[in-house]
Amino acid sequence: MKKVKYLGLITLILVLVVVLAGCGGNQAQKKAEKAKEQAYIQIKGSDTEVNLVQHLAESFMKDSDIKISVTGGGSGTGIAALINKKVDIANASRTMKDSEIKQAKENNINPVRIVIAMDGLSVITNEANPVEALTVKLLGKIFRGEITNWREVGGPDLPISLYGRQSNSGTYVYFRDHVLKGDYSAEMKRMNGNAQIVEAIKNDKAGIGYVGVGYVVDERGNEVEGISILNVARDENSPAVSPLKPENVKTGNYPLARPLNQYTNGKPEGAILEFIKFELSDKGQDIAIEEGFYPVSPQYQELNKKNLGLE
Amino acid sequence: MHQFKEKLIKYFFLLNGILVIIILVSIFYLLLKNSWPAFSEIGFRGFFASADWNPTSYEKPGYGILGQVLSTFMVTLGAMVIAVPLGVATAAYIAEVANPRIKGVLKPVIEILAGIPSVVIGFLGIVLLGPVIADTFGLSNGLNAINGSILLAIMSLPTIISLSEDAISSVPDKYREASLGLGASRWQTLIRSVLPAGLSGIIASVMLGMGRAIGETMTVLMATGNAPALPGSFFDSVRTMTATIAIELGEVPYNTTHYYALFAVGLVLFLMTFIINLVSDIILHKYQEVE
């Protein structure tokens, strides 16, 4: 009899404890995170960068005690997490917006930008599509929904089926700001990640989409089967060039060449600095090439030196 | 001592009951409080009567949820059109026709179907169902409302089947005996007396399956393409309310119109499922009274 009563009491107490723990847990967690900060780095953001940074982290962890976790979710998600102090490094395939920097400052976060590699944002179609090259202007018209049939750009008589990313993607924002300079067509399908776009276009004869160059080449540097990578021209008078040639991206001849960024809170120190130095080392840059991306161009090397305080 | 224990237990259960009500009310309050600024900033017309949803627009942000509401309705309706006949027929087969050995295999298999994670089903929608739909209907791709409907039908089948089966099994045998005794065939008995007698339970199962379909996020997010345009037919890509919240809540700056608008979408979704549950409850009671 007594036992049962105690059981009831104990249950009540347990429930109360759980409720209280739920309220106070945040603070305890924050303290624990601070203590671990030096040995544990959390990275979140760009889906375009996630494979590359994961590969870098694995290679780095082989010779180091520092633990690194890398997750995707999109540049916007990563930047939001940095602002909310949830991660140490945010991967971003676009630069931070003014509104985001302002928000960060209000939260006592001082974002510092590091460029870890270069990407030739690639425009892809199904391999059966005969269109080989487009100008930035035509791409803009296609993705704004002003051109809706492949016939209008020298292709077959098929309605164009658009694939893009979701609004939390840095690639979505980069492509919109640099190519469309307007809003995406409401008919564009919003996909979860680069890999999903590649898969969808393999199956869609009328498809067109944009993905990081790391997703259109395999480990040996060959084009992925089933898709065709368009050459892109800056305007009618410029030659259409391929993102697969490193010099096109390095010199900026390829109009959609863009830096892949990481943001930290304040000048990187300790474990975070060690990891970033590794990313920018020859070994780190070789990994970027293995993943299909390109080394940081001289212009951004200068920026890195300045932001890391190495000058 | 004994009385004290009884009281303690009584109050403990009362506490549990009250807790559930408090949680429900506070969720509703939270939704209402956070979505109120959206209505005052966007206006009811801009929110409910517009299909232009583009909060992070390059030019002019739009917060119209018409496209999403229609998408959610289309996908759910499509799923029910497929799942209800299939589910009720399967339930009737298991309860009335199948021999115990088949029954012993079918029931656990259906329960396993319920355990498949939604991401897996969404993935199958992309790689398996999508191309099949594209080929069958002569479309360039299969990321559309039909794909979402079929996947959601698969996901709500286990709920509909197992609850309908319970409802059919619990129809007293005297109904069957009376019907068969009057010379009706087994088919007539099933259709004219057993199913109507178990109707309240079957409707409840359909409503619960529908609730599952409306609230499902990951599967539709993966398989329907998420184009925000107002869908014209089942062959168009759709973007449901749940998908919108899932895509955008991760990156939205707090306390902005966009943030409040997402809560408003959540509020509308909450009210929709609430009404469905309420209706199923009313139907259930009505039929029980007749019995």
Boltz contact constraints between the chains, C-beta under 6 A:
constraints:
  - contact:
      token1: [A, 5]
      token2: [B, 5]
      max_distance: 6.0
  - contact:
      token1: [A, 8]
      token2: [B, 8]
      max_distance: 6.0
  - contact:
      token1: [A, 8]
      token2: [B, 12]
      max_distance: 6.0
  - contact:
      token1: [A, 76]
      token2: [B, 251]
      max_distance: 6.0
  - contact:
      token1: [A, 77]
      token2: [B, 250]
      max_distance: 6.0
  - contact:
      token1: [A, 77]
      token2: [B, 251]
      max_distance: 6.0
  - contact:
      token1: [A, 80]
      token2: [B, 251]
      max_distance: 6.0
  - contact:
      token1: [A, 103]
      token2: [B, 253]
      max_distance: 6.0
  - contact:
      token1: [A, 161]
      token2: [B, 140]
      max_distance: 6.0
  - contact:
      token1: [A, 161]
      token2: [B, 141]
      max_distance: 6.0
  - contact:
      token1: [A, 166]
      token2: [B, 247]
      max_distance: 6.0
  - contact:
      token1: [A, 167]
      token2: [B, 56]
      max_distance: 6.0
  - contact:
      token1: [A, 168]
      token2: [B, 250]
      max_distance: 6.0
  - contact:
      token1: [A, 168]
      token2: [B, 251]
      max_distance: 6.0
  - contact:
      token1: [A, 176]
      token2: [B, 58]
      max_distance: 6.0
  - contact:
      token1: [A, 182]
      token2: [B, 58]
      max_distance: 6.0
  - contact:
      token1: [A, 183]
      token2: [B, 57]
      max_distance: 6.0
  - contact:
      token1: [A, 183]
      token2: [B, 58]
      max_distance: 6.0
  - contact:
      token1: [A, 183]
      token2: [B, 59]
      max_distance: 6.0
  - contact:
      token1: [A, 186]
      token2: [B, 228]
      max_distance: 6.0
  - contact:
      token1: [A, 186]
      token2: [B, 229]
      max_distance: 6.0
  - contact:
      token1: [A, 187]
      token2: [B, 227]
      max_distance: 6.0
  - contact:
      token1: [A, 187]
      token2: [B, 229]
      max_distance: 6.0
  - contact:
      token1: [A, 188]
      token2: [B, 227]
      max_distance: 6.0
  - contact:
      token1: [A, 189]
      token2: [B, 143]
      max_distance: 6.0
  - contact:
      token1: [A, 189]
      token2: [B, 225]
      max_distance: 6.0
  - contact:
      token1: [A, 189]
      token2: [B, 227]
      max_distance: 6.0
  - contact:
      token1: [A, 189]
      token2: [B, 237]
      max_distance: 6.0
  - contact:
      token1: [A, 190]
      token2: [B, 226]
      max_distance: 6.0
  - contact:
      token1: [A, 203]
      token2: [B, 131]
      max_distance: 6.0
  - contact:
      token1: [A, 204]
      token2: [B, 140]
      max_distance: 6.0
  - contact:
      token1: [A, 204]
      token2: [B, 141]
      max_distance: 6.0
  - contact:
      token1: [A, 205]
      token2: [B, 140]
      max_distance: 6.0
  - contact:
      token1: [A, 206]
      token2: [B, 140]
      max_distance: 6.0
